């Protein structure tokens, strides 16, 4: 592995910024996942309000409602531990982009319907935390996107279970 | 292993693990999603079939019904085209049950594009009054979840959470099938009452002419300061 270039490279190579990003992102995603796992029917209703998935066959939207929160949970745990880091963070980055676009589209629809200030638009986005203000939610998602992207592109494995495993599984 | 191949493998493993955990957890969950059930079914865009009766009651359909009409017995052989509603009340224990108004298709009664009866406030208030007068053939059904129902519901309404039908319907089925007016409502700005009515018709063989959607829901009912109750289903 080539030596890290520049201050940012050395900073990343220490592993600490990545660890903090993994911990922050993982903790937030776990907090989003748990309410949806506890009440999958509520999450199913929220998914339906976006009208992205077809109602027939019913199995598709139902499967997403059942499996997506568990991906958020298992993916977050894997990310925190530094396991499957790139896979998890790639999917999470894609999901954050997708969720943000969907939430903004819904907010624009509500804004056209109800009028008023855009940032006063509030609704349950299905994120697991009840009703949220659109501007605050968009900023949160952008922040999460940045964290997920950093976890994806970071080159360090220094502070991860993978590195620990490699270190302690070496023959003496 | 190349980076792309390794990342793809990681994604597949994570997705597989998530699906496995999700399906197992859903199977064990007391309020799990029934995977094969369409929770958002809408009826076909047509009027539902209404059975024609050959009873002694009149068969007229052209009388407009703007509101729920109070009970009045219909004599045998009555040749008028008036449609009447009859309700069993404590005052008239021998009066025949509600039938003619609800059994015949009425072009004046508003319906949505799939043929579901739509009830406005006046109709709902009339039905509620009849229910409170003791009519067993009128039932109000709350399609929301238990927490919303317990917070406040139309006085006398029963809880039939659309997403947890398997839990509530068995106890209510007999009573609902015997009813001739079932008013279904939810919060107001919601579709759950529509989905519930559709599910009752197409999945549970309830006669469509007995079901009435109260579109205004709890929002309109409380706005008009009508009677509400709190607490769990008795």
HADDOCK unambig.tbl for C-alpha pairs under 7 A between the chains (distance, minus, plus):
assign (segid A and resid 40 and name CA) (segid B and resid 32 and name CA) 6.60 0.50 0.50
assign (segid A and resid 40 and name CA) (segid B and resid 33 and name CA) 6.65 0.50 0.50
assign (segid A and resid 41 and name CA) (segid B and resid 32 and name CA) 7.00 0.50 0.50
assign (segid A and resid 41 and name CA) (segid B and resid 33 and name CA) 6.06 0.50 0.50
assign (segid A and resid 41 and name CA) (segid B and resid 163 and name CA) 6.88 0.50 0.50
assign (segid A and resid 55 and name CA) (segid B and resid 38 and name CA) 6.81 0.50 0.50
assign (segid A and resid 55 and name CA) (segid B and resid 40 and name CA) 6.69 0.50 0.50
assign (segid A and resid 58 and name CA) (segid B and resid 36 and name CA) 6.00 0.50 0.50
assign (segid A and resid 58 and name CA) (segid B and resid 37 and name CA) 6.13 0.50 0.50
assign (segid A and resid 58 and name CA) (segid B and resid 38 and name CA) 4.88 0.50 0.50
assign (segid A and resid 59 and name CA) (segid B and resid 35 and name CA) 5.29 0.50 0.50
assign (segid A and resid 59 and name CA) (segid B and resid 36 and name CA) 5.35 0.50 0.50
assign (segid A and resid 62 and name CA) (segid B and resid 33 and name CA) 6.70 0.50 0.50
assign (segid A and resid 62 and name CA) (segid B and resid 35 and name CA) 5.47 0.50 0.50
assign (segid A and resid 63 and name CA) (segid B and resid 35 and name CA) 6.71 0.50 0.50
assign (segid A and resid 66 and name CA) (segid B and resid 22 and name CA) 5.45 0.50 0.50
assign (segid A and resid 66 and name CA) (segid B and resid 23 and name CA) 6.75 0.50 0.50
assign (segid A and resid 66 and name CA) (segid B and resid 26 and name CA) 6.72 0.50 0.50
assign (segid A and resid 67 and name CA) (segid B and resid 18 and name CA) 5.89 0.50 0.50
assign (segid A and resid 67 and name CA) (segid B and resid 19 and name CA) 4.98 0.50 0.50
assign (segid A and resid 67 and name CA) (segid B and resid 22 and name CA) 4.80 0.50 0.50
assign (segid A and resid 70 and name CA) (segid B and resid 18 and name CA) 4.98 0.50 0.50
assign (segid A and resid 70 and name CA) (segid B and resid 21 and name CA) 6.70 0.50 0.50
assign (segid A and resid 70 and name CA) (segid B and resid 22 and name CA) 5.63 0.50 0.50
assign (segid A and resid 71 and name CA) (segid B and resid 14 and name CA) 6.97 0.50 0.50
assign (segid A and resid 71 and name CA) (segid B and resid 15 and name CA) 6.42 0.50 0.50
assign (segid A and resid 71 and name CA) (segid B and resid 18 and name CA) 4.63 0.50 0.50
assign (segid A and resid 74 and name CA) (segid B and resid 18 and name CA) 6.38 0.50 0.50
assign (segid A and resid 75 and name CA) (segid B and resid 14 and name CA) 6.49 0.50 0.50
assign (segid A and resid 84 and name CA) (segid B and resid 10 and name CA) 5.30 0.50 0.50
assign (segid A and resid 86 and name CA) (segid B and resid 7 and name CA) 5.92 0.50 0.50
assign (segid A and resid 87 and name CA) (segid B and resid 7 and name CA) 4.73 0.50 0.50
assign (segid A and resid 87 and name CA) (segid B and resid 8 and name CA) 6.59 0.50 0.50
assign (segid A and resid 87 and name CA) (segid B and resid 10 and name CA) 5.01 0.50 0.50
assign (segid A and resid 87 and name CA) (segid B and resid 11 and name CA) 4.78 0.50 0.50
assign (segid A and resid 88 and name CA) (segid B and resid 11 and name CA) 6.43 0.50 0.50
